[in-house]
């Protein structure tokens, strides 16, 4: 029975893999099989279309959809799904954003899923401006779908820790992109637009992170940031069963985050 028909628990997962070919050598496809997830969004695939093969694209039980950056070895997102969506779109409809391969939108009867790798603003003022403009373009599209009565699920690497609880050292990072006042203010605006942070709906405890700096052995010390999220629009809140962070899953500088919905 397909996602279009079945009533029950739907499991979703999201993971910034920091290179699909690298993480494939470190057990990604074993994790995917063990996860039993119905829909898995991955970010930062770092692969071009011509570099894909059947082994990467077609693990048993899944169909995949890929969006690639024009720049080789950069950005990119993909979706692995057990049941094909009604419709799949790539990008936000803005060329300067879509050429970086950051967005896949998949429509199902019960919800529309955004799988997004949001830009990082650390490199320069220009990239921070780009990040904020991307945020606004995404929110404009999301709001238009809400007005149409759609229920939305948004997953991916937002590249921003929303609140002080979401990173180990907030005071030391107030001037760092990823925790700047304007980035956090946008997250506030996103929530006010009608979106719920699914993990925080269930868990208000500190020390829960999804990204750690690799070169400083931060993961071993759990000095991390929670920048990978599942958000849902308010209409899906009653459907939420659980949301989690799989911090013990290795292979990337990020770990998977999950959401289960009863539809």
C-alpha positions in Angstrom: 0.0 0.0 0.0 1.4 3.4 -1.0 1.8 6.6 0.9 -1.0 7.9 -1.2 -3.3 5.3 0.3 -2.1 4.0 3.6 -3.1 5.3 7.0 -0.5 4.8 9.7 2.9 6.0 10.8 5.1 7.7 8.2 8.8 8.0 9.1 10.9 10.7 7.6 14.6 11.4 8.0 17.0 14.1 7.0 20.8 14.1 6.9 23.5 16.4 5.7 25.8 13.7 4.4 28.8 16.0 3.5 29.4 14.1 0.3 27.2 11.1 -0.8 30.2 9.2 -2.2 32.1 9.6 1.0 29.2 8.7 3.3 28.4 5.7 1.0 31.8 4.2 1.9 31.0 4.8 5.6 27.7 2.9 5.8 25.1 5.3 4.5 23.1 2.7 2.6 23.2 0.2 5.5 21.8 3.0 7.7 19.2 3.8 5.1 18.0 0.1 5.0 18.0 -0.2 8.8 16.2 3.1 9.2 13.0 1.8 7.5 12.2 5.4 6.7 9.5 6.1 4.1 11.2 9.4 3.0 14.8 10.5 3.4 16.1 13.9 2.5 19.8 14.3 2.2 21.8 17.5 1.8 25.3 18.5 0.5 25.6 15.5 -1.8 28.5 17.1 -3.7 28.0 15.1 -6.8 27.2 15.9 -10.5 24.5 14.1 -12.5 27.0 12.3 -14.7 28.8 10.9 -11.5 25.7 9.0 -10.3 25.3 5.3 -10.8 22.7 2.7 -10.0 24.3 1.8 -6.7 24.0 5.4 -5.5 20.6 6.1 -7.0 18.6 2.9 -6.5 19.1 1.2 -3.2 16.6 -1.6 -2.6 13.1 -0.3 -1.9 13.7 3.3 -2.8 13.3 5.7 -5.7 15.6 8.7 -5.7 15.4 12.3 -7.0 18.5 14.6 -7.2 19.1 18.3 -7.6 22.7 19.2 -8.5 24.6 22.5 -8.3 26.1 23.9 -11.5 29.4 24.0 -9.7 30.9 20.6 -9.6 31.5 19.0 -6.1 29.3 21.5 -4.4 26.0 21.6 -2.5 23.2 19.4 -3.9 20.2 17.6 -2.4 18.4 14.3 -2.9 15.3 12.5 -1.8 15.0 8.7 -1.3 11.3 7.6 -1.2 9.6 4.3 -0.9 6.5 5.6 -2.7 6.8 8.2 -5.4 5.3 11.7 -4.8 2.4 13.1 -6.9 4.8 15.8 -8.1 8.4 16.7 -7.7 9.8 20.2 -8.3 13.4 21.4 -8.2 14.4 24.8 -6.8 12.5 27.9 -5.7 12.0 29.4 -9.1 14.9 31.9 -8.6 17.9 31.2 -10.9 20.6 32.5 -8.5 19.4 30.1 -5.9 18.4 27.2 -8.1 21.8 27.0 -9.8 23.2 25.8 -6.5 20.9 22.7 -6.4 19.6 23.4 -2.9 15.9 22.5 -3.0 13.6 19.6 -3.8 9.9 19.9 -3.2 7.8 16.7 -3.2 4.0 16.8 -3.1 2.1 14.0 -1.3 -1.7 14.0 -0.7 -1.3 14.7 3.1 1.6 17.2 2.9 4.2 18.9 0.7 7.8 18.3 1.6 10.7 20.8 1.3 14.1 19.2 1.4 16.6 22.1 1.6 20.3 22.7 2.1 20.2 26.4 3.2 23.3 28.5 2.4 26.1 29.0 4.8 26.9 32.7 5.5 30.3 32.3 7.1 32.5 32.9 4.0 31.8 36.6 3.4 29.3 39.4 3.8 28.1 38.6 0.2 27.3 35.0 1.2 25.5 36.1 4.3 23.4 38.4 2.1 22.8 35.5 -0.2 21.7 33.3 2.7 19.3 35.8 4.0 17.8 36.4 0.5 17.5 32.6 0.1 15.6 32.4 3.4 13.2 35.1 2.3 12.6 33.5 -1.1 11.9 30.2 0.5 9.5 31.7 3.1 7.6 33.5 0.3 7.1 30.2 -1.5 6.1 28.4 1.7 3.6 31.1 2.6 2.0 30.9 -0.8 1.5 27.2 -0.3 0.0 27.7 3.1 -2.5 30.2 1.6 -3.5 27.4 -0.8 -4.3 25.2 2.2 -1.3 22.9 1.9 0.2 21.2 4.9 4.0 21.6 4.8 7.0 19.6 6.1 10.3 21.3 5.9 13.6 19.4 6.5 17.2 20.1 6.0 20.3 21.9 7.2 19.2 25.4 8.0 22.8 26.5 8.9 21.4 28.4 11.9 21.0 27.5 15.5 17.8 29.1 16.6 18.1 29.6 20.3 20.9 29.5 22.9 19.9 26.0 23.9 20.7 24.9 20.3 24.4 25.3 20.5 27.0 24.4 23.2 28.7 27.8 23.3 26.2 30.6 22.5 28.1 33.5 24.1 31.2 32.7 22.1 29.3 32.6 18.8 27.1 35.7 18.9 29.2 37.2 16.1 29.4 34.0 14.1 27.2 33.3 11.1 24.9 30.6 12.1 24.0 32.4 15.3 23.8 36.0 14.2 20.9 38.1 15.5 19.5 38.6 11.9 19.6 34.8 11.2 17.9 34.0 14.5 15.3 36.8 13.9 14.5 35.1 10.5 14.0 31.8 12.4 11.6 33.7 14.7 9.8 35.0 11.6 9.6 31.6 10.1 8.0 30.2 13.3 5.5 33.1 13.4 4.5 32.3 9.9 3.0 29.1 11.2 5.8 26.5 11.6 6.7 24.3 14.5 10.1 23.0 15.4 9.3 19.3 15.8 12.2 18.3 18.0 11.6 21.1 20.5 7.9 20.2 20.5 8.9 16.9 22.2 12.3 17.7 23.8 13.3 20.8 25.7 16.6 19.4 27.0 20.0 21.0 26.3 23.0 19.2 24.8 21.1 17.9 21.7 23.1 18.8 18.6 23.2 17.7 15.0 26.6 19.2 13.8 30.0 19.2 15.3 33.3 20.7 14.0 35.4 17.8 12.8 38.9 19.1 13.2 38.5 20.1 16.9 37.1 16.7 18.0 34.0 18.5 19.0 31.8 15.5 18.6 33.7 13.5 21.2 33.1 16.4 23.6 29.6 17.1 22.3 30.4 20.7 21.6 27.9 21.1 18.8 25.2 23.0 17.1 21.6 21.9 16.3 21.2 23.3 12.8 19.3 20.4 11.1 15.6 20.4 11.6 12.2 19.1 10.8 9.5 21.9 10.8 5.9 21.3 10.1 3.1 23.7 9.5 0.6 24.0 12.3 -2.0 21.8 10.6 0.3 18.8 11.0 1.0 19.2 14.7 -1.8 16.8 15.7 -0.2 14.2 13.4 3.3 14.3 15.1 4.2 11.1 16.9 7.9 11.7 17.7 11.0 13.6 16.5 14.6 12.7 17.2 18.3 13.2 16.6 20.4 10.2 15.8 23.6 11.5 17.3 25.3 8.1 17.4 25.1 7.7 13.6 28.5 8.4 12.1 29.8 9.1 8.6 29.4 12.9 8.4 30.0 16.0 10.5 26.2 16.1 10.8 23.9 13.3 12.1 20.4 12.3 10.9 17.3 13.9 12.3 13.9 12.2 12.2 10.2 12.8 12.3 7.3 10.4 12.5 3.7 11.4 11.5 0.5 9.5 12.0 -1.6 10.2 8.9 
